[in-house]
């Protein structure tokens, strides 16, 4: 399962309404920590969000270290990711989101996100790219 960046933010002490990692740790979902995969671009997004919110650098460093040590991280510069991201760009306007989506497509993983634009396009993503898109509530209910 590829996690969108939102779910990594609590690692840097950034509060979110949907703390998926806490739910996984408490075994409130069928997901296990070893099943989690992230795009390398999510580490950049995490750092950028933390900087914008003036999170102390030490907290950000701990978050990045946690991601790198706990999860499989897929580079965003792999050819298949780049090619797929450019195709997805036709329906999703944010290129960083396209990279995360492409990472899921190329690695044949489902994606979990709270992004309303991506969730609106989930049927098209399933049809065109065989990408199953879920959100926090989907994982909590099943």
Secondary structure, 3 states (H helix, E strand, C coil): CEECHHHHHHHHCCCCCCCHHHHHHCCCCCCCHHHCEEEHHHHHHHHHHHHHCCCCHHHHHHHHHHHHHHCEEECCCCHHHHHHHHHHCCCCCCHHHHHHHHHHHHHCCCEECCCHHHHHCHHHHHHHHCCCEECHHHHHHC
